[in-house]
Amino acid sequence: MTTPMTSNNAPRPHGQARYRTTAHGLQVVIPTRCPSGRHVLSTDGCRIYETGTILHVTCRSCAGQSIVDHTWSLTTHGRKALSAEFDDQPYHSLLRTAP
């Protein structure tokens, strides 16, 4: 799967970030697999950061191997989570398009 590009050459988001409300507050849900489909993501295996209203989840293994599609870009619409959880279920449609 390749990351779509916009006219200003910035990656277009893959979709919306998914959230859950827990007893500890708002939690963002992160896909368990990287966009390339090669690796299972974990707290040690990825880097999670935000730019504006986009949440980026970078697979460190893919980035280290110079694999082009190594980062999920998910829109947050300004929502701020207190924690993150890995779960593929909310991203089933995105993961089906990954190799």
Secondary structure, DSSP 4 states (H G I P E B T S, - for coil): -PPPB-TTSPBPPSEE-EEEEETTEEEEEE-SB-TTSS-B--TTTEEEEEETTEEEEEEHHHHHTT-S--EEEEE-TT---SEEEE-SGGGHHHHHT--
